[in-house]
């Protein structure tokens, strides 16, 4: 036992230290900023807008609160809390394995395998919503794997169900990751009993309770903002042919390694089935979201790797096979860490113009303003991370087959985004405005002309002077800041 947790501790501490300089990504930066504004009195769904469900925002509130109490950087606290979450997941899986009378060797393999997959594999995805959701739902898949061997995980399975419900609440697409192993178990047993386990019941109860909570306490999000997200953003998808390459490659590699490890051993193939089913669920989630962002493939990658990895370690595979497997894991980690394309380094440029600026962006991409505003120790004056819904509506309106009713809805969404931009300019008084020149990083688009087509917004933007262009980004500084710099 001491060896098991010593190795786990070494992995987790190493990852914690490695993540300190790299954890602050665009999504995390934005969500920490939102929570700080909520603590300052702003209201989500009224003053602040986020396309994902409320839990995706509030899950970072503990980090924001602890940062305020301790003075530590909130991103560091996120690292510590996520490491704690991974450790909790490993403990739940280990307690279930102990109750199921797994051998010590198998319990060691489970702990070490998922310490690597949940802490190391995510790379730059570490700490994002999807990472936390995968950490939360992994015990559920482990319970399915234990029951697959006709063993009983014990009452700890309730915690696994709560974690799965939490993952669904963070992002409903994760219901597919949880659902596929259940469906496979139902098909195997020819019974609905896998649907009635305590973990499945706990997951369903948690997700339903969360939905009721959102309806009761966040009606503005559920009935006003969420329909706009559904209309303008969710339909924007990559072509299916470009999306399906990733799932085919990852699951194909997983099956290939299983073929080497299991050969013709039917029992070994069978034991890998729950993990493979979860990876297929991850693939379905990736395809359903349709955005092709690497972090949306995290569940697919984690569970596609876990089945072969557990079998190799158990069967003491050859060094060459293990080396090949490690290489595949490395490639997946690099893929998951792939940065958003297109934006040049702006921190030094903006800092040279204005120290600790009040910042606003006109773009559809979260990565232009975040985490830049935190790196500059500035103030974000917008109500959302970007004009994401407007971009989706603009793109959809290019479809000549669009009905008049939908076109009216999209026009209203664009008008809503214009009002939020105007409020940010008028009330927030940014020192610096960064303007993008692309739509969804693929098509050239004049965001400045779009913004100035509204007379009130044009009047506010006329107070700014363009000082330079860096790559695809145009930098505007308020005339008051330009005059102040001229005096010096």
N, C-alpha and C positions, 0 to 999 in steps of 0.2 A: 504493500500500500504506500509506503513512504517513497519508493521509487516512482510509483505512478504520479503522485502529486508533486514530487520534486521536478520531474521532467515537465509537467504542466506549468509549474511556477516559472521555470526557466524560459519556456516558450512565451508565456504571457508577459513577463517582465521585459524580455527582449523586444517584443512587439510594442509594448508601451513606450519604451525609450525610442524606438525607431519611428514611431508615429508622431512624436512631438513636433518635428519640423514640417510634417507633410499633411497633417490631418485636416487643416483648415481649407476646405474646398468651397465651391460656390454655394451648394445647397446648405451645407452646415453653417456657413457664414451668414446667409440670409435668415435661416431659422433662429439662430442665436440673436440676431438683430431684432427680429420680430418679438421674441420673448422679452428682450430688454425693453422694448417699447410697450409691451403689455404691462410689464411691471411698473412702467412710468405712467400708466393710466389709459393707454389706448385700448380699443376693443377690436377683437378679431371679428371680421365680417361687417364692421361699421367703419372703423378707421384704417384697418389693415386687411389685406386680402391675399389669400393663399389658395392655390388651385387644389391642393390635396386636403383630405379630411382633417378636422381640427386636431385629432390625436397626433398627426404628423408634425404639428407645430408644438403642442404642449408637452410632447415627450422630451423636449429639450429644456423645459422649464426648470427641472431640478438643477441642471448645470448652470443656468442663468442665476438662480437663487443662491446656490453655493458660491458662485463666483463673486456675487455681491457681498456675501457674508465673509469670505476669506480673502478676497483680493487676488485670488489666483485667476489666470486666464481661463475663460469658460471653455475654450477648446481643449485645454488640458484636462479639465474636469470631465468633459465628454469622454476622453480617452479612458480615464480611470473608471467611469461608470460603465462604459461598454465592456472593458476588461472584466469588471465585476459581473456583468450580465453573462459573459461567456463562461466564467467560472461557475455561476449558478446553473447554467445549462448543463455543464459537464457533471456537476454534482447530482442534478436530477436524473440524468442518464445513468450515472454510476449507481445511484440508489435503486433505480428500477432494475438494472442488470444484476445487482446483488440479490434483490428479492426474487428474480428469475433464476437464481443459482448459476449465473455465468461463472466460468472459471476465471481465476485471477488474470491469466494471460489475456483473455477476451476483454475483460474490464480495462486492462491497461491499454489495449489496442483502441478501444472506443474512446477513452480519454485523450490519448495522444493524437489519434486521427482527427478528432473534432477540435482539439486545441489548435492544430495546424490549419485546418480548413476554415475555422471561424475567425481565427486571429491573423493568420499569415496570408491566406489566399486573397482576401478582399483588397489588399494593397491600398490604393488611393480611395477605394470605396468605403474604407473603414469609418464607422461612425455615422454613415448616411442612413436614411430611413430604411432602405432595403436591407442593409447589413443588420441593423437592429431587428428587423422583422424576421430575417433568416435565423438569427441567433435564437429568437423567441420560439420559432416553430420547429426547430430541429429536434427537441425532445419528443414532439408528437410523432414525427417520422420514426424516431427510435422506438417508441412504444409500439408502433405498427410492426416494426421489424422483430421486436421481442414476441409479440403475439403471433407473428407469422411462423415462429418456431414452436407454437403451441405452449408457450410459457406465459406466466402471469407477471406483469410489471409491478403489481401492487398498487396501493392507494396513492403513491407519488404520481401516478398517471394523471391525477386531477390537475396538478401543476402544469404538466405538459399540455393539457387541454386549455388551461388559462393562457398559456403562452401562445398557442395556436390562435385562439380567439383574439389575442392582442395583435398578432401579425395581420389577421384579416382586417382588424380595425384600423391599423396603420395604412394598409393598402388592400382594398377588397380583392385585387387580382390574386393575392396569395391564397385565396380559397381554392384555387386550382392546384396549388402545390400540396395542400392538405387533402384535397378531395381525391386526387388520382390514386394514392396508396389505399384509401378506403374502398374505392371502386374495384381495384385489383383484388383486395381481400374479399370483397363481396362475391366477385366472380369465382374466386378459388373455393370459397366455402359454400357457395350457392345458398347464401343466407344473408339477411340484412343485419345480423348480429354485429359486424364491424361498425355499422352505423350507430349502434346503441351502446358502445363502450363508454366508460366514464370520461375518457379524454375527449371523445367526439361530442358527448353531451355538454361537457364543460366549455369546449370551443364554441359550440353553437350558442350556448347561453351567454357567453361573454360577448360574442359578436352582436347578438340581438339586443342585449342590454346596452351596448355602446350605441347602436343605431337609435334606440329609444332616447338615450341621453342626449345625443346630438339633436334630435327632433325637438326635445324639450328646452335645451339650453342654447342651441345654436341655430334657431330657425332662420336667421338671415342667411347663413351659409347654405343650409339645406334647400331653402325654397327660393332664394334669389341668386346666389353666386354659383352654386353647384349646377343649376340648369344652364347657366352661361358657359361653364366649363364643358359641359356635355355637348353643347351646340357648337362651340367654336374651337375647342382644343382637342377633345378626344377623337374626332374624325380625322385629324391630321395624322397621317401614317406614312411610313416608308412603303415602298412596293414589297409585296409578299416575297418575291423572288430574292430580293436583297436581304430580307429578314431571316428567311429560313436557312440560310447558309450556316449561321452560328449554331442553332440547335442540331442540325444534321452533323456538323463537324464534331461538336462536343459529345453528343450521345453516341455517334459512330465510334469515336475514340474510346469511349467508356465500354461499349460492347466488344470492341477489339481486344482491350486489355482483359475483360472478363473471359473472353474466349481462351486467352492464353492461360489465365489463372485457373479457370474451372474445367477447361477441356470438355470432356463428356460427362462430368459429374453433375447429374441432374440436381442433386441436393444443394450443391454449391451455387448453381445458377438460381435455384429457388430462393436461397437466402439473400441474394442480391436484389430480388424483385421489388421489395418496398422502396429501396433507395433509388432504383431505376425509375419506378413509378413516380416518385417525388421529383426526379429530374425531368421526366416528361411533363409533369405538372408545371415545373419551372419554365420549360420550353413553351408550353401553352400560355403561361403568363407573359412571357417575353413577346410572343407573337400577338397576343391580345392587346398589349399596350402599343405595339407597333411603332415605337420611336427609335429602336435600335441603339439606345444609349447603353453603354457597357454595363452599368450597374443594374439595369433591369434584368440582366442575365445571371445575376449572382446565385440565385436559388438553383437554376439549371446547372451551373458549374459546380457548386458545392456538392450537390447530391449525385451528379454524374461521376465525380471523382471518388466520393465516399465508398461506394460499393466495391469497385476494384481495389481501392487502397486497403480496405479492411481484409479482403480476401488475400491480397499479396502478403501482407504482414503475417496473417495467420498461417499461410502455407509456405512461408519463407522462400519467396520467389528469388530467382537468380539476380545477381548484382546488375546485370545489363537491363533486365526488365524494370527493376526498381529505379535505375538511373533514367530510363526512358519515361517512367511515370513521373519522376521529379521534374524532368524537362517539360512535360505536358503541363504540370501544375504551374511551373514558372511562366510558360506561355500564357496560360489563363490569367495569372496574376498581372502580367503586363497588359493583356487585353482589358481587364477590369480597371486598370489604372490609366487607360488612355485618356489624355486630357481633351477638353472641348477644343475644336479647331478654330483658328481664325483670329483670336484676339492677341495683339502684341503686348509685351510688358508695358504697363502704364504707370506703375507706382512712382517711379522716379520722375517721370514727366509731370505728373499731376502735382507731386510734392514740391517740385521746383516752381510751380505756378502759385499754389496756395497751400499753406500749412494747415493740416487738420480741416479739410474743406467740408462744407455742406454739399453733398453730392446727389445728383440725379442722373438717370440715364434714359435715353429714348431708343429702345431696342426691344426685341422679343426674347433676348437671351439673358438669362440670369447671370451668366459668367462675366458680363461686362462690368457690372457694378459690385459684384460679390465674388470673393471676399475682399475686393479692392478697398472698399470703404473702411473695413476693419484694419487692414494693413496700413492705411493712412491715418488711423485713429481719428477718422472723420465722423460725420453725422449723415445718416441716410434720411432723406426728406420725402421719399416716395411712399405711397400706400401699398405698393406691391413690388415684387422683385423686377418686373419688366412689363412691357405692353404685350404680354403673351396672348391674351384673348383677342386683342385687336389684330395681331398678326394672323392668328388662326382664321378670324372672320374675313380678313382681307384675302387670304389665300382661297378660302372656300367660295368667296363671291366671284372668283374668276371662272367658276363653273357655269357655263351658259345654260345648263339643264336645271339649275337651282330654281325651286318654286318661289313664288312671290312671298309666301308666308315665311319661309326660312330666310329669305333675303331681308325682310323687315326685322326679324329677330337679330340677324347679324349686324344690321345697321344700328340697332339699339345697343348691341354689345360694344361696337366701335365708339358710339357716343358716350357710353359709360367709361370706357378707357380714356377718352379725351378729357372727360370731366376730372378723372383722377389725376391725369397729367397736369391739367390746369391748376388743380388744387395744390399739387406738389410744387409747382413753380410760384404760385401766388402766395401760398401760406408758408411754404418751406424756405423760400428765398435761397436756393442753392448758390454756392460760389462757383461751382463747376458743373457743367452739363456735358455728358458724353453722348454723342449721337452715332448710332450704327448706320451702316450703308448696305446691310444685307437683310434679307428676310429668311429666317430659319437657316442661316449660314449657307444657303445654296443659291439664292437669286438676288441679284442687285436690286436694291430698293432704297428710295430716298425718304428716310424717316423724317428728315427735317422739313421737307415739303409737305409730307403728311401732317405733321404737327402744326405747321403754319397755315394749313388750309382752314383752321378755325381762327376767326378774327381775334378772340380774346387770348388764345394761346400765342398767336403771332405777336400780339402787343407785349406779352411777357417775354418772349424769346428775343425781341428786339433790344432788350436790355443786356444782351450777351454778345460778346465779340469772339469770333473764331480765331484762335491763336495758332493752331497747327493741326495737321492730320497725321495720324500714326497708323499705318496699315489701313484697315477698314473703319477706323474710328476717327471722328472729328471732335476736337476738344474746344469747348466754348467756355469762356470765363466771364463773369459778370463785369459790367463796366466799372462798378465801384472797386472791384479788386484790381482791374487793369489800371485805374487811376491811382490807386494806392501804391502799386508797384512802380508806376512812373515817377512818383514823388521820391522814391528811394533810389 
